[in-house]
Amino acid sequence: MAETVTECLAAGTDSVTLIDAVKAGTYDVLGMTQTEINKMVQRNVDHLSAILLYEPVDGNDTPNVKGAADSKKTTHVAAVTTGTNYIAAN
């Protein structure tokens, strides 16, 4: 059985949390350089970006996250923006 849009987005929840925590200064980055932090944030931005582009190839494939209502994707889209802006500023 194929995953639902909600299940696909749930796979990105940890990335949303990490990006938001890094920006807020609450994520433990002790011992990491700014370059390492930026790479970590970028990996999570890339993960979310990939999830947001999921679309079906056939009827038994990944659900249409790309075409889903924006309201379902708000936190994920915001985290991509937050992460991208964080990297640009640091």
matplotlib code that plots the C-alpha trace (Angstrom):
import matplotlib.pyplot as plt

x = [0.0, 1.3, 2.0, -0.3, 0.7, 0.5, 2.9, 5.3, 5.4, 5.8, 9.0, 10.3, 9.2, 12.7, 14.2, 11.7, 12.5, 16.3, 16.2, 14.0, 16.1, 19.4, 18.0, 16.6, 19.9, 18.5, 20.0, 23.2, 26.0, 28.8, 32.1, 30.7, 32.1, 29.8, 30.6, 29.6, 26.4, 25.5, 26.2, 23.9, 21.1, 21.6, 21.2, 17.9, 16.8, 17.6, 15.6, 12.5, 12.8, 12.9, 9.8, 7.9, 8.6, 7.2, 4.6, 3.2, 4.6, 1.8, -1.3, 0.8, 3.5, 4.3, 1.4, 1.2, 2.9, 3.8, 0.2, -1.2, -2.9, -0.4, -2.0, -0.6, 2.9, 3.2, 5.7, 7.9, 8.0, 8.7, 11.6, 13.1, 13.0, 14.3, 17.2, 18.1, 18.1, 20.1, 22.8, 22.9, 23.3, 26.0]
y = [0.0, 3.4, 6.1, 9.0, 12.6, 12.9, 9.9, 11.4, 14.7, 13.0, 11.6, 15.2, 16.2, 15.6, 17.9, 20.6, 20.3, 20.3, 23.4, 25.4, 24.4, 25.4, 28.8, 29.3, 28.3, 25.4, 22.6, 21.2, 22.1, 22.0, 21.1, 21.8, 24.5, 26.9, 25.1, 21.7, 23.3, 24.8, 21.4, 19.7, 22.3, 21.9, 18.1, 18.7, 21.4, 19.0, 16.2, 18.4, 19.8, 16.2, 15.3, 18.4, 17.3, 13.8, 13.1, 9.8, 8.1, 5.6, 4.7, 2.6, 5.1, 7.9, 10.2, 13.6, 15.7, 18.3, 18.8, 18.6, 21.6, 24.2, 24.1, 20.5, 21.6, 24.9, 23.9, 22.0, 24.9, 27.3, 25.1, 25.1, 28.9, 29.1, 26.8, 28.5, 31.9, 30.6, 29.2, 32.5, 34.5, 32.2]
z = [0.0, -1.0, 1.7, 2.1, 1.7, 5.5, 6.0, 3.5, 5.2, 8.6, 7.3, 7.2, 10.7, 12.2, 9.6, 10.3, 14.0, 13.5, 11.2, 13.6, 16.6, 14.9, 14.0, 17.5, 19.0, 21.0, 19.0, 20.5, 18.0, 20.6, 19.0, 15.4, 13.2, 11.4, 8.2, 9.7, 11.0, 7.6, 5.9, 8.4, 7.8, 4.1, 4.2, 6.0, 3.6, 0.7, 2.4, 2.8, -0.7, -2.1, -0.1, -1.3, -4.9, -4.5, -7.2, -8.5, -11.5, -11.6, -9.5, -7.1, -6.5, -4.1, -3.4, -4.9, -2.2, -4.8, -5.8, -2.2, -0.6, 0.5, 4.0, 4.5, 3.6, 5.5, 8.2, 5.7, 3.2, 6.0, 7.3, 3.8, 3.8, 7.3, 6.6, 3.4, 5.1, 8.0, 5.8, 3.8, 7.0, 8.4]

ax = plt.figure().add_subplot(projection="3d")
ax.plot(x, y, z, "-o")
ax.set_aspect("equal")
plt.show()
